[in-house]
Amino acid sequence: MTRREFLALTGVALGGGMVGPASAQEFSLATGPSVGVETVATGFTAPLGFEMAPGDDRYFVVDQPGTVHAVDPESGETTPFLDVEGRVLVSSGYDERGLLGLAFHPEFAENGRFYVRYSAPPRDGTPDGYDHTFVLSEFQASEDRTTGVPDSERTVLEIPEPQFNHNAGAIAFGPDGYLYVGVGDGGGSNDDSRGHVDDWYDANAGGNGQDVTENLLGSVLRIDVDGREDGKSYGIPDDNPLVGRPGLDEHWAWGFRNPWRFSFDGDRLFVADVGQNLYEEVSIVERGGNYGWNVREGDRCFSTDSPSSPPASCPDAAPDGPLRDPIVAYPHQANGETVGVAVIGGYRYRGDAIPALQGTYVFADWRADGRLFAATPPADGRLFAATPPADGDGPWSMAAVPMADPGDAFGQFVLGLGRDRDGELYALTSQQSGVEGETGALHRVVPVEGRRPPRPTAMRSRAPGSPGSGPSPPSVASRSRPPSPHGSGVAMADRWGSRQVGNAKTDVGWFHISPPR
């Protein structure tokens, strides 16, 4: 069923008012609390995911070439947990494909099941010209739970992907026991061209983000990995929003471009969605919510004809309901300076080590100097809804949280964040913008007064038959980052499309977001 047939069937006409863009020059940053970092483990290639398994104290790091590493929290010693590099499609240079997500079953300690999300070569039956296949698979751990068993793979879900980019990749079990799966819009730019269907919004071409009837792209999905139904390798929860309605039942929410990382805080799902030319956003995602892409970018209007010059107005509602506003939206450029280039989703801080960050949502931006951010809810403990509030509250404002001293600066690309059982936070970084080298590292976020001196760099173990580990990269705290291999101001394809990236910097900017007063 096409989107237009869906509109005819439901008899819903476009409603709602119009929203217009505000100037990026209105954006400003204050200064927040200082923090420090400790390097936990090094020697990865492109680490982008951090997880902990029920009943296991190890840290599990997802490395994009295709390996899940287990890290000892105290020594930093790293050993392979699962190696699927032979099944993963990824290039040695810059690439958005690869091993992208990991989630342990809530009963992992008992059943040993875990799930990974990776990119594979096109499967039989993939439309001509498509780039690769989205794969979500279940694996079984060994009886003692020390390693994963590569031959135990059971494919849960496959989705044809038109282009190489916008692959999202985050997967996580919610407090309801169901698996949530982030899916990008199919790649390219503008959410149009090959593999991007028409939607209800005639002013813009394409629209996988706004379609719920023809494919699963541009959405957050919700499935039951313990069930099987209708010939599928998973079940559909009865309360998914499109069950019994026009549309594909796997959808939980839609209107996303590239939801690069998400996390739960209780039953609230925080999703960071990477923008295109102008804005980045973070939303609290709710059942059946439409988060705007490609009608909007961030909280501003978007045009496929002029992505860098958004229109003065656009709809604030789709035929199936309102377009939900993000809780955070920030521009790439403001007041002549770069704020960020692509958001990296994070976690709400629930630890005890840094009281000044308690309750804030900490996230990052993909740029050579490794920017991090934090978002603070209102003082009464409420989180903003993903729609504009009617009581006068507005978007959360951002403030810089400086590093304690130059030695604590990342000076690297932040690829992902993590959170341990105590609520403490971790950052995954690399000196390379591509999937190459061994400069990837895992760092712990710590209070300024609690920083330990850098430990000797731990050599990570490798699976049998893999290349030698080679020399270890310098500790992040040593601040010895080499110049960017791409030179000054090189135009490069980053994780979210073609964008200008300037000189790498050694200073890192941390950021803090406060509620409106």
C-alpha positions in Angstrom: 0.0 0.0 0.0 1.4 3.4 -0.9 1.3 6.4 1.3 -1.3 8.1 -0.9 -3.5 4.9 -0.7 -3.1 5.1 3.0 -4.4 8.7 3.0 -7.4 7.7 0.9 -8.2 4.8 3.1 -8.0 6.7 6.3 -9.7 9.8 4.9 -7.3 12.0 6.7 -6.4 15.4 5.2 -3.3 17.4 6.0 -3.9 19.5 9.0 -2.1 21.6 11.6 -0.5 24.9 11.3 2.8 25.9 9.8 6.2 26.3 11.5 9.0 28.5 10.4 12.8 28.4 11.0 14.5 30.5 13.5 18.0 31.9 12.9 21.0 29.9 14.0 22.4 33.2 15.1 20.0 33.1 18.1 21.8 30.0 19.4 24.2 30.5 22.3 26.2 28.4 24.8 26.9 29.1 28.5 29.6 27.4 30.6 28.9 24.4 32.8 30.8 22.1 35.1 34.3 20.7 34.3 35.0 16.9 34.0 37.9 14.7 33.3 38.6 11.4 31.5 40.5 8.2 32.1 41.6 5.9 29.3 40.4 2.3 30.0 41.5 0.4 26.9 43.1 1.1 23.5 44.0 -0.6 20.3 40.5 -0.8 18.7 39.9 0.3 15.1 36.5 2.1 15.1 34.8 1.4 18.5 31.2 2.7 18.4 29.2 0.6 20.9 29.5 -0.1 24.7 27.4 -2.7 26.5 27.3 -4.7 29.7 25.7 -8.2 29.9 23.4 -9.3 32.7 25.5 -11.3 35.2 28.8 -10.2 33.7 31.1 -7.4 34.9 33.1 -7.0 31.7 32.7 -4.2 29.3 31.7 -5.2 25.7 33.0 -2.9 22.9 31.6 -3.1 19.4 34.3 -2.5 16.8 33.0 -1.6 13.4 35.1 -4.0 11.3 33.2 -6.9 12.9 34.5 -7.8 16.3 32.9 -7.5 19.8 35.7 -7.2 22.4 35.4 -8.0 26.1 37.3 -5.6 28.3 38.4 -6.1 31.9 37.3 -3.0 33.8 40.3 -2.9 36.0 43.3 -4.0 33.9 41.9 -2.8 30.5 42.9 -6.2 29.0 40.8 -6.9 25.9 39.9 -10.3 24.4 37.7 -11.2 21.5 34.1 -12.2 22.4 32.6 -12.5 18.9 34.3 -12.2 15.5 32.1 -11.9 12.4 34.4 -9.9 10.2 34.0 -12.4 7.4 30.3 -11.7 7.2 30.4 -7.9 7.5 30.5 -5.6 4.5 32.8 -2.6 5.3 35.6 -0.8 3.6 39.0 -0.1 5.1 38.6 3.6 4.6 35.7 5.7 5.5 32.4 3.7 5.7 29.1 3.8 7.5 28.6 0.1 7.1 30.0 -2.6 9.4 29.2 -4.1 12.8 26.9 -1.4 14.3 25.0 -2.6 17.3 24.9 -5.1 20.2 22.3 -6.0 22.8 22.2 -8.7 25.4 18.9 -10.5 26.1 17.6 -9.5 29.5 17.9 -13.2 30.5 21.4 -13.6 29.0 22.8 -15.1 32.3 20.3 -17.9 31.9 19.8 -18.3 28.1 23.1 -16.9 26.7 21.4 -15.1 23.9 22.6 -11.8 22.4 21.9 -9.8 19.3 24.1 -7.9 16.8 23.3 -5.6 14.0 25.6 -5.5 10.9 25.8 -4.7 7.2 26.2 -7.6 4.8 26.5 -7.9 1.0 23.2 -7.8 -0.9 21.1 -11.0 -0.4 19.4 -12.8 -3.2 16.3 -10.9 -4.3 17.7 -7.5 -3.3 16.6 -4.8 -5.8 19.1 -4.0 -8.5 21.4 -1.2 -7.6 20.9 -1.5 -3.8 24.1 -1.3 -1.8 23.8 -3.8 1.0 21.6 -5.7 3.5 20.7 -4.6 7.0 21.1 -7.8 9.2 19.8 -8.3 12.7 21.0 -11.7 14.1 20.8 -13.7 17.3 23.9 -15.5 18.6 24.4 -17.9 21.5 27.2 -17.5 24.0 29.4 -20.4 25.1 28.1 -22.4 28.1 30.4 -20.5 30.5 29.4 -17.2 28.8 33.0 -16.2 28.1 32.7 -16.0 24.3 30.1 -15.9 21.6 29.7 -18.8 19.2 29.9 -17.6 15.6 28.2 -20.7 14.2 25.1 -20.2 16.3 23.8 -17.3 14.2 20.1 -17.1 13.6 18.9 -14.3 11.3 16.1 -12.3 12.9 15.5 -9.5 10.3 17.0 -8.4 7.0 16.2 -5.1 5.2 17.5 -4.1 1.8 19.5 -0.8 2.0 19.6 1.5 -1.1 22.8 3.4 -0.2 25.9 2.8 1.9 25.1 5.5 4.6 22.4 6.4 7.1 22.5 2.9 8.7 21.8 3.9 12.3 22.6 0.6 14.0 21.5 1.0 17.6 19.6 -1.9 19.2 18.4 -2.1 22.8 16.0 -4.0 25.0 13.4 -1.8 26.6 12.1 -2.3 30.1 9.2 -4.1 28.5 11.5 -6.9 27.3 11.1 -6.0 23.6 13.9 -5.2 21.3 14.0 -1.7 19.8 15.9 -1.3 16.5 17.0 2.0 14.9 16.8 2.1 11.1 18.1 5.0 8.9 16.2 6.4 5.9 18.2 4.4 3.3 21.0 6.8 2.8 22.2 9.3 0.2 20.8 12.8 1.0 17.4 14.4 1.2 15.7 11.1 1.6 15.0 10.8 -2.1 16.4 9.1 -5.2 16.6 5.3 -5.7 15.0 3.3 -2.9 13.2 6.3 -1.4 9.4 6.2 -1.8 7.0 9.1 -2.2 5.2 10.3 0.9 2.3 12.7 1.7 4.4 15.9 1.6 4.4 17.1 -2.0 6.8 20.0 -1.4 9.7 17.6 -0.9 10.7 14.6 -3.0 11.0 11.2 -1.5 10.2 10.3 2.1 11.1 7.0 3.6 11.1 8.8 6.9 7.4 9.7 6.5 6.3 6.3 5.0 5.1 3.5 7.2 3.5 1.3 4.5 6.1 0.3 2.0 9.3 -0.3 4.0 10.9 -0.2 7.5 13.4 2.6 6.7 13.6 5.9 8.7 12.1 4.4 11.8 12.5 2.9 15.3 11.2 -0.7 15.2 9.9 -2.7 18.2 9.9 -6.5 18.0 9.5 -9.6 20.2 12.6 -11.8 19.7 11.1 -14.5 21.9 8.1 -14.9 19.5 7.5 -16.2 16.0 4.5 -15.3 13.8 3.4 -15.1 10.2 6.5 -16.8 9.0 8.8 -14.3 10.6 11.7 -15.0 12.9 10.2 -12.6 15.5 6.9 -11.6 17.0 5.0 -8.3 16.9 3.9 -6.8 20.3 0.1 -6.4 20.4 0.4 -2.8 21.4 2.6 -1.6 18.5 1.0 1.5 17.1 0.1 0.2 13.6 -1.2 -3.2 14.7 -4.7 -3.4 13.1 -4.1 -0.2 11.2 -2.6 0.6 7.7 1.1 0.2 7.9 3.9 -2.2 8.8 3.4 -3.6 12.3 7.1 -3.4 13.2 7.0 0.4 13.4 7.2 2.0 16.9 8.0 5.6 15.7 9.1 7.2 12.4 10.3 10.4 10.8 14.0 9.7 11.3 17.0 10.3 9.1 19.8 8.5 10.8 19.1 7.7 14.5 22.8 7.2 15.5 22.5 5.7 19.0 19.7 5.6 21.4 19.2 4.6 25.1 16.6 4.1 27.7 16.2 6.0 31.0 13.5 4.0 32.7 10.8 3.7 30.1 11.8 6.9 28.2 13.7 6.3 25.0 16.2 9.0 24.0 17.1 9.0 20.3 19.7 11.2 18.6 18.9 11.8 14.9 21.7 13.1 12.7 20.8 16.1 10.5 21.9 16.9 7.0 23.0 20.4 6.2 22.1 22.6 9.2 20.7 21.0 12.4 21.1 18.1 14.8 18.5 16.8 17.2 17.7 14.6 20.2 14.2 13.5 21.0 12.3 11.5 23.6 10.6 9.0 21.4 7.0 7.8 22.1 4.7 5.2 20.7 3.5 6.2 17.3 5.4 9.4 17.2 6.4 11.1 13.9 9.7 13.0 14.4 9.5 15.0 11.2 12.2 14.0 8.6 12.2 14.9 5.7 9.6 17.6 6.3 11.9 19.0 9.0 15.5 18.9 10.0 15.8 19.3 13.8 13.1 21.7 14.8 13.3 23.7 11.5 11.8 23.3 8.0 13.6 21.3 5.4 13.7 21.5 1.6 15.0 18.8 -0.8 15.4 21.5 -3.4 17.5 23.9 -1.2 18.8 21.9 1.9 21.0 24.8 3.0 18.2 27.4 2.7 15.1 26.1 4.5 11.7 27.5 3.6 10.0 30.0 5.8 7.2 27.6 6.7 6.2 23.9 6.6 3.5 21.7 8.2 3.6 21.0 11.9 1.4 17.9 11.4 1.3 14.9 9.1 -2.0 13.1 8.2 -1.5 10.6 11.0 -0.8 13.2 13.8 1.6 16.0 14.8 5.2 16.2 14.0 7.0 15.8 17.3 9.6 18.4 18.4 13.0 17.3 19.7 14.0 18.2 23.2 17.4 19.4 21.8 18.2 21.0 18.4 21.4 22.7 17.7 22.9 24.2 14.5 26.1 23.2 12.8 27.1 26.9 12.7 26.2 29.8 14.9 27.7 33.2 15.3 30.5 32.4 12.9 31.6 29.3 14.8 31.1 25.6 14.4 28.9 24.0 17.1 28.9 20.5 15.7 28.6 18.4 12.6 26.7 15.2 13.5 25.1 14.2 16.8 26.1 11.0 18.7 23.4 9.7 21.0 24.2 9.2 24.7 22.8 8.4 28.1 21.1 10.1 31.0 23.7 10.3 33.8 22.7 8.3 36.9 26.0 7.9 38.5 27.4 9.4 41.8 30.9 10.4 40.7 29.9 13.7 39.1 27.0 15.3 41.0 26.9 18.3 38.7 25.8 16.0 35.8 23.2 14.1 37.8 20.1 13.5 35.8 21.4 15.2 32.6 21.4 13.5 29.2 25.0 13.3 28.0 25.7 13.0 24.3 28.4 13.9 21.8 29.1 15.3 18.4 31.2 13.6 15.7 34.0 16.0 15.0 37.8 15.9 15.2 38.0 17.6 18.6 35.5 15.2 20.2 32.7 17.4 21.5 30.4 16.1 24.2 27.1 17.6 25.5 24.7 17.1 28.4 21.0 17.9 28.7 19.2 18.8 32.0 15.5 18.2 32.7 13.3 20.8 34.6 13.9 21.2 38.3 10.7 19.4 39.1 12.0 16.2 37.7 9.8 16.1 34.6 11.2 15.4 31.1 9.9 17.5 28.3 7.5 15.8 26.0 8.5 15.4 22.4 5.8 18.0 21.5 5.9 21.7 22.1 4.7 22.2 25.7 1.7 24.5 26.3 2.8 25.7 29.8 5.6 28.0 28.6 8.4 25.5 28.9 10.6 25.5 25.8 13.6 23.6 24.3 16.5 22.8 26.6 19.4 25.2 26.3 23.0 24.2 25.9 26.0 25.3 28.0 29.7 24.3 27.5 31.2 22.0 30.2 35.0 22.5 29.8 37.6 19.9 30.3 39.6 20.2 33.5 43.0 20.6 31.8 44.5 20.2 28.4 45.8 16.7 29.2 42.2 15.4 29.4 41.2 16.6 25.9 40.1 13.8 23.6 41.4 15.4 20.4 39.7 12.5 18.6 36.5 11.6 16.9 33.8 10.5 19.3 32.1 7.5 17.8 29.8 6.4 20.7 29.1 6.6 24.4 28.3 4.0 27.0 27.0 3.7 30.6 27.9 1.0 33.2 25.6 -0.4 35.9 26.6 2.3 38.3 25.4 5.0 35.9 28.9 6.2 35.0 29.7 7.2 31.5 32.2 6.2 28.9 33.3 7.5 25.5 34.5 5.6 22.5 37.0 7.5 20.2 39.3 7.2 17.3 42.0 9.4 15.7 40.8 8.2 12.3 37.6 9.2 10.5 37.6 5.9 8.7 37.6 2.2 9.6 41.3 1.8 9.7 44.3 1.8 12.1 44.3 1.0 15.8 43.8 4.4 17.4 40.4 3.5 18.8 40.0 3.8 22.6 37.6 3.5 25.5 37.5 6.2 28.1 35.8 6.6 31.4 34.2 10.0 32.3 35.3 11.0 35.8 35.2 14.0 38.2 38.1 16.4 38.0 39.4 15.6 41.4 39.1 11.8 40.9 41.3 11.4 37.8 43.9 8.7 38.0 47.3 9.0 36.1 47.2 7.2 32.8 47.9 3.5 33.1 50.4 1.8 30.7 48.6 1.1 27.5 47.2 -2.4 27.4 47.8 -4.5 24.3 44.5 -6.1 23.2 44.3 -9.7 22.3 43.2 -10.8 18.8 41.4 -13.8 17.5 43.5 -16.6 16.0 44.7 -15.8 12.5 44.2 -12.1 12.7 46.9 -9.5 12.1 49.3 -8.7 14.9 48.4 -6.0 17.3 51.2 -3.7 16.3 52.3 -0.6 18.3 49.8 0.7 20.8 48.5 4.2 20.3 49.3 6.9 22.8 47.1 7.4 25.8 44.5 10.1 25.1 45.7 11.9 28.2 49.1 12.3 26.6 47.5 14.8 24.1 49.8 13.5 21.3 47.3 13.4 18.5 48.9 13.6 15.1 47.5 16.1 12.5 44.4 15.0 10.7 45.2 12.6 7.9 42.8 14.5 5.7 44.7 17.8 5.9 43.1 21.2 6.4 39.5 21.8 5.5 39.2 18.6 3.4 35.7 17.8 2.1 35.0 14.2 3.1 32.1 11.9 3.4 31.4 11.7 7.1 29.0 9.3 8.8 26.1 11.3 7.7 26.8 12.6 4.2 29.3 15.0 2.5 30.3 17.8 4.8 33.3 20.1 5.2 35.6 19.1 8.0 38.3 21.6 9.1 41.5 21.2 11.0 41.5 18.7 13.8 41.8 20.4 17.2 43.3 19.0 20.4 40.9 20.8 22.8 37.6 19.2 23.5 34.4 21.0 24.4 31.9 19.4 26.7 28.4 20.8 26.8 25.6 21.0 29.3 22.0 21.6 28.5 19.8 23.4 31.0 16.0 23.7 31.1 14.3 27.0 30.3 13.7 29.2 33.2 
